[in-house]
Amino acid sequence: MAKISLRNFVEKVEDKEGIKVRAWADPETQVEEYAYDRCAAENTSIADFIDTRIRPRLTLENGKEIPFEIIDGNYTKPHGRTSMKKLRSTYDD
């Protein structure tokens, strides 16, 4: 799979999913591209979203994971069982 910078990855997630991801690493760190055609379903939990779409791409070839978190529109970390629909609704348009 193609590689992109962490900065571009975070921007792609924000553009495609309408949510914010914070990651703590050099913004030029190369990670797997976020190459989804459609956003995650509204009923997907944040925990499932992280496990299927984010964590695999932020785990480097050496097995280390880039520290990250999803933040809501109030800049707090939502509970993992929160739905993507509810998370998206916390951001101002």
C-alpha positions in Angstrom: 0.0 0.0 0.0 1.1 3.5 -0.7 2.7 5.7 2.0 1.8 9.3 2.9 2.9 11.6 5.6 1.2 11.5 9.0 0.1 15.1 8.4 -1.7 14.1 5.1 -3.2 11.0 6.8 -4.8 13.1 9.5 -6.1 15.6 6.9 -7.6 12.7 4.8 -9.3 11.2 7.8 -10.8 14.6 8.6 -11.9 15.2 5.1 -13.4 11.8 4.5 -14.9 11.0 8.0 -15.6 14.5 9.3 -13.8 13.8 12.6 -10.5 14.9 14.2 -7.6 12.7 15.0 -4.6 13.9 17.1 -1.3 12.0 16.6 2.0 12.5 18.4 4.8 12.0 16.0 6.8 13.8 13.4 4.2 15.1 10.9 6.4 13.8 8.1 6.5 10.2 9.4 5.4 7.9 6.6 2.2 5.8 7.3 -0.1 3.7 5.2 -2.5 5.8 3.1 -6.1 6.3 4.2 -7.6 5.0 0.9 -11.3 4.5 1.7 -13.9 5.5 -0.9 -16.7 5.9 1.6 -16.9 7.2 5.2 -17.5 4.7 8.0 -21.2 3.9 8.6 -23.0 6.1 11.1 -23.7 3.2 13.5 -20.0 2.2 13.6 -18.6 2.6 17.1 -15.5 4.7 17.6 -13.7 1.6 19.0 -14.5 -0.4 15.9 -13.5 2.5 13.6 -10.2 2.8 15.4 -9.5 -0.9 15.3 -10.3 -1.3 11.6 -9.4 2.0 10.0 -6.9 3.9 12.1 -4.7 1.6 14.3 -3.6 -0.6 11.4 -2.4 2.4 9.4 -0.6 4.0 12.4 1.3 0.9 13.3 4.8 1.2 11.8 6.7 -1.5 10.1 8.8 -2.0 13.3 5.5 -2.8 15.2 5.4 0.4 17.1 2.2 2.4 17.1 2.1 6.1 16.7 0.2 7.5 19.7 -3.2 9.0 18.7 -6.7 9.7 19.8 -10.0 10.7 18.3 -11.3 14.0 19.7 -14.9 15.4 19.5 -16.1 18.9 18.8 -15.5 19.9 22.4 -11.8 18.7 22.2 -12.4 15.8 24.6 -11.9 12.1 24.0 -15.3 10.4 23.5 -16.2 7.0 24.8 -15.3 4.1 22.5 -18.9 3.0 22.2 -20.0 6.4 20.9 -21.3 6.1 17.3 -19.7 7.8 14.4 -23.0 9.7 13.9 -23.0 11.1 17.4 -19.3 12.0 17.1 -19.8 13.8 13.8 -22.7 15.8 15.3 -20.4 17.3 17.9 -18.4 19.4 15.4 -19.6 22.7 14.1 -20.2 22.8 10.4 
